Amino acid sequence: MVSVSLAPAQTASPAATSRAKQPAKKKPVAKKTVGKIPATKKRAVNPAVPVSPAVRRAAFETISARVARPQSTIEGAGALVPFFEQVSRPSADGPVRILQYGDSHTASDDWADEMRQLFQRKFGAGGAGFTFPGHPFLGYRRFDSRGTNSKGWHTDGLVTRTGDGVYGLGGISLTAQTARETVTLSAECQQLELHYLEQPGGGRLEFAVDGNAVDTISTDGESAAGIYQYKPTPGPHQFSLRTLDAAPVRLFGWVAQNESGVTYETLGINGAQAALQLRWSEPVVTREMADREPALIVVAYGTNEAVSKTWTAEEYRTDLGQVIQRLRAAAPLAGILLVGPPDAQYRLKGGGRLPLPHLQQVIDIERQVALENGCAFWDWRARMGGPGSVRQWVQAGLGQADYVHMTSAGYRLIGDTLFAEIMAQYDRFLAARAERADGQ
């Protein structure tokens, strides 16, 4: 077990908090905001827009041709060099880790899973890496592992649930205060960790593998971020926890990884804005980040900011800069890639559609903050085809009928496109390194 002392969660600026704290809406989301997903409800998949087969085929062929054209649209790509250095020289210390933070586009795991599969196919499968504990909200999923939990657990860290900010690496925690509550993880890995809160009066957990109890974990102690480590036999397993006391237990997540390869770890929260990270306890995130030692951090917010009624450009620039600075301080050796939001539109009451109110301003600020802070930037909207292109994606069956989210096929096409551009930069990096070596 490893632990580190905690300090109270730092409080975000009033402007950040006012945007991040989105109260639950009583009416359906579509009637009040566009693109905002209630954190406690599963995101409904919108039916496809009915178009003729000829229109769908033409739209699909146009988009496929556009994204297939070799392009170098990653700005400030030199910021990816720390990641390229690590992935090109695998270490015996563990897998190369990629973390992706974001909103519902990330939480669905379609886009992230496509990136995961492509990286692992090229550089080796490092396992699932960090996952949220159990199944903390209905819109959350991972394609490379499966988690469950009994009904007695309470999720903190969602957009509609404020708390003390002690949530762990991904900004989510599960808390129980009664005995016989369970959490499971089904995954294949060579190394397993449980991340949890050590706290005065904390309860005990029975840890079992494939139904067989193997250890008891105490969470009692001084306030600290604790890590329990276990080495399973090779192959798939179900790991489970059961509370043994009527005492508080708080879980941050699991780590299921292999000894080498790449992990691509999805840390998306439905409805999230970037400023949500400013609520998280910085000492906890720093400790968790030190354990993960990511080589690359992908930051993908913007859709919910673009529809926020309280959004201002100045406040967003300040808050996003603070988020990047926190990540940089917690993971100084990692490359950081900001991904702008996709093209999206909302429906007018009288018919017709318009772009999300602040969409282009959000993208411009993200580009500026990225380049000012030594990060790379990828303009998702521009790569889709620019303003208004979401209509064609919907016609092609690659965008959902809300004109905000992609279908699974659309997200996976985006994953293919971004991966190809990252690898094009990687090839340039390898060529430049070889040229330098030849010149010495």
C-alpha positions in Angstrom: 0.0 0.0 0.0 1.2 3.5 -0.9 -0.2 6.7 0.6 0.3 10.4 0.6 -1.2 13.1 2.9 -4.0 15.2 1.6 -4.7 18.9 1.7 -8.2 20.3 1.4 -9.5 20.5 -2.1 -8.7 23.9 -3.7 -11.8 25.9 -4.6 -12.2 27.1 -8.1 -12.8 30.7 -8.9 -16.5 31.9 -8.6 -16.7 32.1 -12.3 -15.3 28.6 -12.8 -17.7 27.2 -10.2 -20.7 28.9 -11.6 -20.1 27.3 -15.0 -19.1 23.9 -13.7 -22.0 23.6 -11.2 -24.8 22.8 -13.6 -28.1 22.1 -11.7 -30.2 19.2 -12.8 -32.9 20.3 -15.2 -36.5 19.3 -14.6 -37.4 19.5 -18.2 -35.9 17.5 -21.0 -32.4 18.7 -21.9 -33.3 19.5 -25.5 -35.8 22.2 -24.4 -33.2 24.2 -22.4 -29.7 23.6 -23.6 -28.0 22.0 -26.6 -25.3 19.4 -26.1 -25.5 19.3 -22.3 -25.9 15.7 -21.0 -27.3 15.1 -17.5 -24.5 13.5 -15.5 -26.9 11.1 -13.8 -28.7 9.8 -16.8 -27.7 7.7 -19.8 -27.2 9.7 -23.0 -30.0 8.7 -25.4 -28.8 7.7 -28.8 -30.7 9.9 -31.3 -32.2 8.1 -34.2 -30.7 8.6 -37.6 -32.0 11.4 -39.8 -34.0 9.9 -42.6 -32.4 10.6 -46.0 -32.4 8.7 -49.3 -29.8 6.0 -49.8 -28.3 8.1 -52.6 -27.8 11.2 -50.3 -26.4 9.0 -47.5 -23.9 7.3 -49.8 -22.8 10.6 -51.4 -22.3 12.2 -48.0 -20.4 9.2 -46.7 -18.1 9.1 -49.7 -17.4 12.9 -49.5 -16.5 12.6 -45.8 -14.4 9.5 -46.3 -12.4 11.1 -49.1 -11.9 14.3 -47.1 -10.5 12.5 -43.9 -8.5 10.1 -46.0 -6.5 12.9 -47.6 -3.1 13.2 -45.9 -3.0 16.3 -43.8 -0.9 17.8 -41.1 -3.4 19.8 -39.0 -1.9 19.2 -35.5 -0.6 22.6 -34.5 2.4 22.9 -32.2 3.2 19.2 -32.8 6.6 19.6 -31.2 4.7 19.3 -27.9 4.3 15.6 -28.7 8.0 14.9 -28.6 8.0 13.7 -25.0 5.4 11.1 -25.9 7.3 10.1 -29.0 10.5 9.6 -27.0 8.8 7.3 -24.6 6.8 5.3 -27.0 9.8 4.8 -29.3 11.9 3.4 -26.5 9.8 1.1 -24.4 10.8 0.7 -20.8 10.7 -2.3 -18.5 9.1 -0.1 -15.8 5.6 -0.6 -17.3 3.4 0.4 -20.2 3.4 3.8 -21.9 0.3 5.6 -20.6 -2.1 7.9 -22.4 -4.9 9.7 -20.5 -7.9 11.3 -22.2 -10.0 13.8 -20.2 -13.2 15.2 -21.7 -17.0 15.3 -21.8 -19.6 12.9 -23.3 -17.6 12.6 -26.5 -14.9 10.9 -24.4 -17.2 9.1 -21.9 -18.9 7.1 -24.6 -15.4 5.4 -25.3 -16.1 4.9 -29.0 -13.5 7.5 -30.1 -11.1 6.7 -27.3 -11.4 2.9 -27.9 -10.6 3.3 -31.6 -7.4 5.2 -30.6 -6.7 2.6 -28.0 -6.9 -0.3 -30.4 -4.7 1.5 -33.0 -2.0 2.4 -30.5 -2.0 -1.1 -29.0 -1.9 -2.7 -32.4 1.2 -0.7 -33.2 3.0 -0.5 -29.9 1.6 -3.4 -27.9 -1.4 -3.9 -25.5 -0.7 -2.4 -22.1 -4.1 -3.3 -20.7 -7.0 -1.1 -19.6 -5.0 1.1 -17.3 -7.0 3.3 -15.0 -10.7 2.8 -14.9 -13.4 4.3 -12.8 -14.7 2.1 -9.9 -17.7 0.0 -10.7 -20.2 1.7 -13.1 -20.4 5.2 -11.6 -22.9 6.7 -14.1 -25.1 5.2 -16.7 -23.4 7.0 -19.7 -20.0 5.5 -18.7 -18.4 2.5 -20.4 -15.1 0.9 -21.4 -14.8 -1.5 -24.2 -11.7 -3.1 -22.8 -13.0 -3.9 -19.3 -16.3 -4.1 -17.4 -17.2 -2.8 -13.9 -20.3 -3.2 -11.7 -21.4 -2.1 -8.3 -24.2 -2.7 -5.9 -26.9 -0.1 -5.2 -25.5 1.1 -1.9 -22.7 3.2 -3.5 -22.9 6.9 -4.0 -21.1 8.6 -6.9 -19.4 12.0 -6.4 -17.8 14.2 -9.0 -20.6 14.4 -11.5 -21.6 17.8 -12.9 -24.8 17.8 -10.8 -23.1 16.5 -7.6 -20.7 18.8 -5.7 -18.6 17.6 -2.8 -15.2 17.9 -1.2 -13.2 17.4 -4.4 -11.4 14.3 -3.2 -12.3 12.3 -6.2 -9.0 10.8 -7.6 -7.4 10.8 -11.0 -10.6 11.0 -13.1 -12.7 13.3 -10.9 -15.1 10.5 -9.9 -15.4 8.5 -6.6 -17.8 5.9 -5.2 -18.6 6.0 -1.5 -20.4 3.4 0.7 -21.1 3.4 4.5 -22.7 0.0 5.0 -21.5 -3.6 5.0 -21.9 -6.1 2.1 -21.7 -3.5 -0.7 -19.8 -4.8 -3.7 -17.7 -3.5 -6.6 -16.3 -5.7 -9.4 -13.9 -5.3 -12.3 -13.5 -7.8 -15.2 -10.3 -7.4 -17.0 -7.1 -9.1 -18.2 -3.9 -7.8 -16.8 -0.5 -8.6 -15.3 -0.6 -5.9 -12.6 -3.6 -4.7 -10.6 -4.0 -1.7 -8.3 -7.0 -0.4 -6.3 -6.9 3.4 -5.7 -8.9 4.6 -2.7 -9.1 7.1 0.1 -7.4 6.3 3.4 -9.4 8.1 6.1 -9.9 8.1 9.9 -12.4 5.4 10.7 -12.4 4.0 7.2 -13.9 0.6 6.7 -12.4 -2.7 5.6 -12.8 -4.3 2.2 -12.6 -8.0 1.3 -10.7 -8.4 -1.9 -11.5 -11.5 -4.0 -10.3 -12.9 -7.3 -12.7 -15.0 -9.4 -14.8 -15.4 -6.3 -12.0 -16.5 -3.9 -11.1 -14.1 -1.1 -7.4 -13.3 -1.1 -7.0 -10.3 1.2 -8.5 -7.7 3.5 -7.8 -4.1 2.8 -8.2 -1.5 5.6 -8.9 2.0 4.6 -8.5 3.4 8.1 -5.7 5.8 8.7 -4.7 9.4 8.3 -6.3 11.2 5.3 -4.3 9.9 2.3 -4.6 8.6 -1.2 -4.0 4.9 -0.8 -3.0 2.3 -3.4 -3.3 -1.4 -2.9 -1.3 -3.6 -5.3 -1.8 -7.2 -6.5 -0.1 -9.4 -9.1 -2.6 -11.8 -10.7 -1.9 -14.9 -12.7 -1.9 -14.4 -16.5 -5.3 -14.3 -18.1 -8.8 -12.7 -17.6 -10.1 -12.3 -14.1 -13.0 -10.9 -12.1 -11.7 -8.8 -9.2 -14.2 -7.9 -6.5 -14.5 -5.9 -3.4 -17.0 -6.3 -0.5 -17.4 -3.9 2.4 -17.1 -5.5 5.7 -18.2 -2.7 8.1 -20.8 0.0 8.6 -18.0 2.5 8.0 -17.1 4.9 5.2 -15.2 3.6 2.2 -14.3 5.7 -0.8 -12.9 4.3 -4.0 -11.2 6.3 -6.8 -10.6 3.6 -9.4 -8.8 0.5 -10.5 -5.6 0.1 -12.5 -5.4 -3.1 -14.7 -2.3 -3.0 -16.8 0.4 -5.2 -18.4 4.2 -4.9 -18.1 4.6 -3.3 -21.5 2.7 -1.8 -24.4 0.4 1.2 -24.4 -2.7 2.0 -22.3 -5.3 4.5 -23.4 -7.3 5.5 -20.4 -10.7 7.1 -20.8 -11.6 9.8 -18.2 -14.7 11.4 -19.6 -17.7 12.8 -17.6 -21.0 13.5 -19.2 -21.8 17.2 -19.3 -18.3 18.2 -18.2 -16.6 21.5 -18.9 -12.8 22.0 -18.5 -13.3 24.1 -15.3 -14.7 21.0 -13.6 -11.1 19.9 -13.0 -10.5 23.0 -10.8 -12.8 21.4 -8.2 -10.6 18.4 -7.8 -8.2 18.1 -4.9 -4.8 19.0 -6.4 -2.8 16.9 -3.9 -4.9 13.8 -4.7 -4.6 14.3 -8.5 -0.9 14.9 -8.2 -0.4 11.7 -6.2 -2.5 9.7 -8.6 -0.8 11.2 -11.6 2.6 10.4 -10.1 1.5 6.7 -10.0 0.4 6.8 -13.7 3.3 8.8 -15.1 1.5 9.5 -18.4 3.4 10.0 -21.5 0.5 11.9 -23.2 -2.5 13.7 -21.9 -5.4 14.4 -24.3 -7.7 17.2 -23.1 -11.0 17.3 -25.1 -13.7 19.8 -23.8 -15.6 22.6 -25.4 -19.1 21.4 -26.5 -20.7 22.2 -23.1 -18.9 25.5 -22.8 -20.2 26.4 -26.3 -23.8 26.3 -25.0 -23.3 27.7 -21.5 -25.4 30.7 -20.7 -22.8 32.0 -18.3 -19.8 31.5 -20.5 -17.4 34.4 -21.2 -14.3 34.3 -23.3 -12.1 35.9 -20.6 -13.1 33.5 -17.8 -12.8 30.5 -20.1 -9.3 31.5 -21.2 -8.2 31.9 -17.5 -9.8 28.6 -16.3 -8.5 26.5 -19.2 -5.0 27.9 -18.7 -5.2 26.9 -15.0 -6.3 23.4 -15.9 -3.4 23.0 -18.3 -1.0 24.4 -15.7 -2.3 21.9 -13.1 -1.8 19.0 -15.5 1.7 20.2 -16.4 2.7 20.5 -12.7 1.3 17.0 -12.0 2.9 15.4 -15.0 5.9 17.5 -16.1 7.2 14.9 -18.5 4.0 14.3 -20.4 3.1 15.8 -23.8 -0.3 17.5 -23.8 -2.7 17.6 -26.8 -5.8 19.8 -26.7 -8.6 18.7 -29.0 -11.2 21.3 -29.9 -14.9 20.4 -30.0 -16.6 19.1 -33.1 -18.9 21.1 -35.4 -22.4 21.1 -33.8 -25.7 22.8 -34.2 -28.9 23.4 -32.2 -32.4 23.4 -33.5 -34.4 26.7 -33.6 -38.0 26.5 -32.4 -39.4 27.6 -35.7 -37.2 25.1 -37.6 -33.7 25.3 -39.0 -30.4 25.0 -37.2 -27.6 27.3 -36.1 -24.1 26.7 -34.7 -23.7 26.4 -31.0 -23.6 30.0 -29.6 -19.9 30.2 -28.6 -18.4 27.3 -30.6 -15.9 29.2 -32.7 -14.8 31.4 -29.8 -14.2 28.3 -27.7 -12.1 26.7 -30.4 -10.0 29.9 -30.9 -9.3 30.2 -27.1 -8.4 26.5 -26.9 -5.9 27.0 -29.8 -4.4 30.1 -28.1 -4.1 28.5 -24.7 -2.6 25.3 -26.1 0.1 27.1 -28.0 0.8 29.6 -25.2 1.4 26.7 -22.8 3.5 24.5 -25.0 0.7 22.1 -25.9 -0.3 20.6 -29.3 -3.8 21.5 -30.7 -6.1 19.6 -33.1 -9.1 21.4 -34.5 -11.8 18.7 -34.7 -14.3 21.0 -36.3 -12.0 22.0 -39.1 -11.0 18.4 -39.8 -14.7 17.5 -40.1 -15.0 20.0 -42.8 -15.5 23.3 -41.0 -18.7 25.2 -39.9 -21.9 23.4 -41.0 -20.1 20.2 -41.8 -22.1 18.3 -39.1 -25.1 18.3 -41.4 -23.2 16.2 -43.9 -22.0 13.9 -41.1 -25.6 13.4 -39.9 -26.7 12.6 -43.5 -23.9 10.1 -43.8 -25.0 8.3 -40.7 -21.8 9.4 -38.9 -23.6 12.0 -36.7 -26.5 11.6 -34.4 -29.8 13.4 -35.0 -29.1 15.9 -32.2 -26.4 17.4 -34.5 -24.0 17.3 -31.5 -22.8 13.8 -30.9 -21.3 11.3 -33.4 -22.6 7.8 -34.0 -20.2 5.0 -33.0 -19.0 4.9 -36.6 -18.4 8.6 -36.7 -16.4 8.6 -33.5 -14.3 5.8 -34.7 -13.6 7.6 -38.0 -12.4 10.6 -35.9 -10.2 8.2 -34.0 -8.7 6.8 -37.2 -8.1 10.3 -38.5 -6.4 11.7 -35.4 -4.3 8.6 -34.9 -3.1 8.9 -38.5 -2.1 12.5 -38.0 -0.3 11.7 -34.7 1.6 8.9 -36.4 2.5 11.2 -39.3 4.2 13.4 -36.8 5.8 10.4 -35.1 7.3 9.4 -38.4 8.8 12.9 -38.8 10.2 12.6 -35.3 11.8 9.3 -36.1 13.3 10.6 -39.3 14.7 13.7 -37.6 16.2 11.6 -34.9 17.8 9.3 -37.4 19.2 12.3 -39.3 20.7 13.7 -36.2 22.3 10.4 -35.3 23.8 10.1 -38.8 25.2 13.6 -38.5 27.1 12.9 -35.3 
